[in-house]
């Protein structure tokens, strides 16, 4: 029985060191990157039992990704392996003001793009599970991936499992209209929505006078148990303000704003989802917000998609711990 099951693609992530451009890089730092696997890893590090499900090419690159999940205690035994297709790759080029960071994808025709309904045996895996988590990236990969996502959501709800979904709109995968057509019907099966105001406007066509108003409209239209809106303000490429709100049961929950120095901003939203799931599972909505907000702030200081901060460090930050050296 799992606390959290996640479903989605993970790619090999390559990053030029020392702020180099891709065009003049001689070496790359290699990591595994994918929203759903990151959430599984993060929640496992915080102390919950997790499984990550994907379709993966049975070669060294696929094994590299699987092993990164296993390092964090994630159950990878439900991966659907194939001798065909390929493992997706993406490149992260880090910028500094005035040059922004950027991401370049090389993921077409990856193994996960070809996942289809019936590939995963959800029935046994979902028994007793508390949460099922995926993002809008998974159905964006292909029509068959969208159908497989719908199948998983239906089976999760039938099994009595709560469903959390991050909209995670990716313009390089599909258009706003395509995303709206696929994602809006999926909301019927979602209990907790995680998004930004921008993604909400692009994918679900909902706008409002404030973040709180957007969250309220989402909850009322789709009958969500909770709506989480993450809020980022760019001060520079390497300095941001970060916070989040949650709307649930007619009430808006708010938390402090963190000023973060950015080592790597990729994965901050995934860390929010991870901290929220942990906090909500072990407490309540307010704890979910505080843990998600702080865990996302910490992720900005960690290279790679996975949040290597510990539960103790997370709780120390929530209690107001400073940045003096820990001895």
Phi, psi and omega per residue, in radians:
X1 nan 2.260 -3.077
X2 -1.877 2.602 2.971
X3 -1.329 -0.715 -3.088
X4 -2.435 2.262 2.998
X5 -2.033 2.293 3.119
X6 -2.092 2.703 -3.034
X7 -2.448 2.023 3.110
X8 2.955 3.087 -3.062
X9 -1.485 2.516 2.939
X10 -2.209 2.447 -3.097
X11 -2.056 2.907 2.931
X12 -1.357 2.230 -3.129
X13 -1.874 2.210 3.139
X14 -2.072 2.275 -3.096
X15 -2.318 2.213 3.032
X16 -1.175 2.338 3.130
X17 -1.337 2.879 2.990
X18 1.036 0.624 3.055
X19 1.080 0.416 3.107
X20 -1.229 2.673 2.976
X21 -1.358 2.733 3.097
X22 -1.035 -0.612 -3.064
X23 -1.178 -0.413 -3.118
X24 -2.164 0.424 3.069
X25 -1.396 2.416 3.071
X26 -1.823 -0.431 3.131
X27 -2.410 2.828 3.113
X28 -2.338 2.480 2.939
X29 -1.453 2.269 -3.078
X30 -1.847 2.259 3.061
X31 -2.413 3.052 2.997
X32 -1.844 2.335 -3.076
X33 -2.379 2.201 3.084
X34 -3.103 2.333 -2.990
X35 -0.985 -0.859 -3.017
X36 -1.221 -0.675 3.076
X37 -1.173 -0.673 3.113
X38 -1.037 -0.761 3.127
X39 -1.094 -0.754 3.112
X40 -1.050 -0.774 3.136
X41 -1.129 -0.808 -3.096
X42 -1.098 -0.810 -3.117
X43 -1.140 -0.628 3.072
X44 -1.102 -0.740 3.119
X45 -1.092 -0.546 3.137
X46 -1.395 -0.245 3.002
X47 2.142 0.056 3.109
X48 -1.695 2.761 3.110
X49 -1.488 2.328 -3.019
X50 -2.410 2.724 2.996
X51 -2.397 2.484 3.085
X52 -2.060 2.274 -3.100
X53 -2.036 2.351 3.121
X54 -2.762 3.071 2.951
X55 -1.962 2.192 -2.931
X56 -2.385 2.492 3.108
X57 -1.298 2.301 -3.071
X58 -1.442 1.308 3.066
X59 -2.556 -3.031 -3.040
X60 -1.069 -0.634 3.135
X61 -1.205 -0.705 3.066
X62 -1.104 -0.703 3.131
X63 -1.172 -0.650 3.092
X64 -1.009 -0.821 -3.135
X65 -1.135 -0.838 3.121
X66 -0.965 -0.768 -3.084
X67 -1.139 -0.575 3.092
X68 -1.123 -0.645 3.073
X69 -1.225 -0.726 -3.122
X70 -1.131 -0.561 3.098
X71 -0.975 -0.545 -3.076
X72 -1.675 0.166 3.081
X73 1.477 0.269 -3.133
X74 -1.458 2.380 3.070
X75 -1.333 2.060 3.141
X76 -1.928 0.252 -3.034
X77 -1.261 -0.182 -3.114
X78 -1.736 0.104 3.060
X79 -1.064 2.404 3.058
X80 -1.597 1.973 -3.075
X81 -1.637 2.520 3.081
X82 -2.402 2.518 3.070
X83 -1.446 -0.160 -3.080
X84 -1.788 -3.058 3.054
X85 1.123 -2.755 -3.032
X86 -2.619 2.878 3.023
X87 -1.591 2.300 3.114
X88 -1.211 2.707 3.116
X89 -2.264 2.507 2.915
X90 -2.438 2.616 -3.078
X91 -1.938 2.352 3.053
X92 -2.013 2.079 3.116
X93 -1.868 2.005 -3.057
X94 -1.454 2.336 3.141
X95 -1.923 3.054 3.011
X96 -2.580 2.546 -3.033
X97 -0.881 2.338 0.127
X98 -1.637 0.167 -3.113
X99 -1.613 2.088 -3.121
X100 -1.336 2.812 2.985
X101 -1.245 2.802 3.108
X102 -2.611 2.764 3.127
X103 -2.111 2.376 3.072
X104 -2.121 2.171 -3.113
X105 -1.689 2.509 2.939
X106 -2.391 1.299 -2.982
X107 -2.237 0.082 -3.096
X108 -1.068 2.412 3.096
X109 1.072 0.537 3.056
X110 -1.259 2.914 -3.106
X111 -1.007 -0.720 -3.091
X112 -1.207 -0.450 3.077
X113 -1.053 -0.452 -3.049
X114 -1.778 0.182 3.055
X115 -1.129 2.568 -3.096
X116 -2.526 2.850 3.094
X117 -0.954 2.438 3.136
X118 1.645 -0.237 -3.133
X119 -1.227 -0.564 -3.075
X120 -1.913 2.330 3.063
X121 -1.520 1.546 -3.063
X122 -1.346 -0.425 -2.932
X123 -1.013 -0.878 -3.110
X124 -1.303 -0.697 -3.061
X125 -1.096 -0.638 -3.047
X126 -1.433 -0.190 -3.130
X127 -1.064 2.095 3.108
X128 1.384 -0.050 -3.136
X129 -1.200 2.536 -3.119
X130 -1.559 -0.714 -3.059
X131 -2.347 2.483 2.916
X132 -2.057 2.305 -3.059
X133 -2.274 2.323 2.987
X134 -2.601 -3.129 -3.134
X135 -2.347 2.998 3.079
X136 -1.204 -0.126 3.083
X137 -1.226 -0.696 -3.057
X138 -1.067 -0.922 3.114
X139 -1.207 -0.277 3.118
X140 -1.303 -0.276 -3.032
X141 -1.190 -0.631 -3.095
X142 -3.044 2.849 3.056
X143 -1.028 -0.680 -3.136
X144 -1.215 -0.587 3.080
X145 -1.168 -0.633 3.078
X146 -1.127 -0.712 3.111
X147 -1.157 -0.673 3.123
X148 -1.179 -0.612 3.091
X149 -1.145 -0.769 3.104
X150 -1.051 -0.769 3.102
X151 -1.009 -0.791 -3.112
X152 -1.120 -0.730 3.140
X153 -1.115 -0.766 3.125
X154 -1.070 -0.755 -3.105
X155 -1.229 -0.593 3.094
X156 -1.110 -0.790 3.131
X157 -1.141 -0.693 3.128
X158 -1.119 -0.519 3.140
X159 -1.468 -0.017 -3.141
X160 1.405 0.358 -3.111
X161 -1.625 2.334 3.051
X162 -1.251 2.546 -3.084
X163 -2.032 2.257 3.020
X164 -2.059 2.432 -3.108
X165 -2.461 2.337 3.005
X166 -1.782 2.179 -3.095
X167 -1.021 -0.735 3.031
X168 0.718 1.027 -3.134
X169 -1.172 2.305 3.102
X170 -2.162 1.878 -3.063
X171 -1.114 -0.404 -3.136
X172 -1.420 -0.092 3.120
X173 -1.816 -0.600 3.123
X174 -2.838 2.927 3.136
X175 -1.443 2.940 3.105
X176 -1.096 -0.700 3.132
X177 -1.170 -0.696 3.088
X178 -1.102 -0.750 3.135
X179 -1.100 -0.745 3.138
X180 -1.070 -0.790 -3.100
X181 -1.068 -0.655 -3.105
X182 -1.506 -0.765 -2.970
X183 -1.347 -0.627 -3.076
X184 -1.027 -0.787 3.099
X185 -1.107 -0.482 3.138
X186 -1.205 -0.407 -3.084
X187 -1.090 -0.345 3.095
X188 -1.012 -0.484 -3.037
X189 -1.798 0.068 -3.040
X190 -1.732 2.329 3.068
X191 -1.668 -0.717 -3.122
X192 -2.173 2.110 3.092
X193 -1.797 2.341 3.056
X194 -2.079 2.283 -3.058
X195 -2.826 3.127 2.905
X196 -1.954 2.847 3.083
X197 -1.049 -0.653 -3.120
X198 -1.144 -0.818 3.140
X199 -1.145 -0.626 3.096
X200 -1.061 -0.755 3.127
X201 -1.134 -0.754 -3.061
X202 -1.272 -0.685 -2.994
X203 -1.677 -0.777 -3.064
X204 -1.836 -0.002 3.027
X205 1.051 0.602 3.118
X206 -2.000 2.259 3.085
X207 -2.231 2.910 3.130
X208 -2.802 3.105 -3.109
X209 -1.382 -0.262 -3.114
X210 -2.766 2.969 3.065
X211 -1.051 -0.705 -3.131
X212 -1.113 -0.688 -3.140
X213 -1.165 -0.703 3.092
X214 -1.072 -0.804 -3.132
X215 -1.079 -0.727 3.131
X216 -1.102 -0.782 -3.136
X217 -1.091 -0.698 3.099
X218 -1.079 -0.830 -3.106
X219 -1.091 -0.705 -3.108
X220 -1.257 -0.654 -3.108
X221 -1.267 -0.715 -3.013
X222 -1.894 0.034 3.109
X223 1.024 0.723 3.109
X224 -1.240 2.569 3.010
X225 -1.216 -0.647 3.122
X226 -2.684 2.554 3.041
X227 -2.160 2.153 3.125
X228 -1.890 2.230 3.096
X229 -2.060 2.062 3.062
X230 -1.577 2.523 -2.991
X231 -2.310 2.077 3.129
X232 -2.077 2.341 3.033
X233 -2.081 2.114 -3.124
X234 -1.412 2.054 2.998
X235 -1.589 -0.635 2.993
X236 -2.827 -3.139 3.111
X237 -1.059 -0.592 -3.029
X238 -1.865 0.086 3.074
X239 -2.420 2.208 3.116
X240 -2.346 2.758 2.847
X241 -1.739 2.451 -3.079
X242 -2.352 2.340 3.002
X243 -2.743 -3.093 3.139
X244 -2.755 2.791 3.018
X245 -2.279 2.792 3.032
X246 -2.326 2.355 3.029
X247 -1.933 2.199 -3.133
X248 -2.728 2.332 3.074
X249 1.038 0.591 3.132
X250 1.395 0.094 -3.091
X251 -2.106 2.482 3.064
X252 -1.732 2.203 3.072
X253 -1.810 2.308 3.139
X254 -2.230 2.759 -3.115
X255 -2.426 3.078 -3.110
X256 -1.157 2.831 3.030
X257 -1.753 2.295 3.105
X258 -1.781 2.312 2.939
X259 -1.583 2.118 -3.029
X260 -2.021 2.473 2.952
X261 -1.660 2.252 -2.935
X262 -1.694 1.983 2.906
X263 -1.524 -0.710 -3.125
X264 -2.812 2.006 -3.086
X265 -1.564 -0.181 3.141
X266 -1.153 2.232 3.112
X267 1.741 0.002 -3.130
X268 -1.119 -0.763 3.104
X269 -1.099 -0.653 3.094
X270 -1.138 -0.644 3.096
X271 -1.183 -0.627 3.058
X272 -1.061 -0.837 3.131
X273 -1.010 -0.717 -3.118
X274 -1.130 -0.858 -3.141
X275 -1.120 -0.651 3.116
X276 -1.134 -0.826 -3.139
X277 -1.053 -0.728 3.112
X278 -1.131 -0.853 -3.088
X279 -1.134 -0.705 -3.134
X280 -1.216 -0.683 -3.128
X281 -1.175 -0.620 -3.092
X282 -1.740 0.027 -3.117
X283 -2.710 -1.928 -3.099
X284 -2.585 -3.014 -3.100
X285 -1.029 -0.791 -3.112
X286 -1.077 -0.739 3.096
X287 -1.137 -0.689 3.105
X288 -1.025 -0.773 3.125
X289 -1.116 -0.847 -3.087
X290 -1.110 -0.716 -3.135
X291 -1.257 -0.697 3.113
X292 -1.134 -0.768 -3.115
X293 -1.093 -0.836 -3.120
X294 -1.203 -0.674 -3.133
X295 -1.147 -0.653 3.079
X296 -1.157 -0.699 3.110
X297 -1.058 -0.748 3.138
X298 -1.134 -0.609 -3.094
X299 -1.040 -0.525 3.138
X300 -1.057 -0.370 -3.089
X301 -1.619 0.013 -3.020
X302 -2.007 2.187 3.032
X303 -1.145 2.480 3.115
X304 1.627 2.934 -3.070
X305 -1.347 -0.511 -3.082
X306 -1.460 2.435 -3.130
X307 -1.559 1.921 -3.090
X308 -1.541 0.099 3.092
X309 -1.273 2.614 -3.092
X310 -1.610 2.908 3.067
X311 -1.063 -0.660 3.124
X312 -1.101 -0.757 3.113
X313 -1.136 -0.682 3.105
X314 -1.068 -0.860 -3.102
X315 -1.204 -0.525 3.067
X316 -1.132 -0.714 3.109
X317 -1.141 -0.743 3.138
X318 -1.058 -0.619 -3.139
X319 -1.370 -0.057 3.105
X320 1.765 0.312 3.136
X321 -1.050 2.499 -3.092
X322 -1.608 -2.901 -3.063
X323 -1.873 0.206 3.064
X324 -1.128 2.633 -3.104
X325 -1.062 2.406 3.125
X326 -1.598 2.103 -3.084
X327 -2.080 nan nan
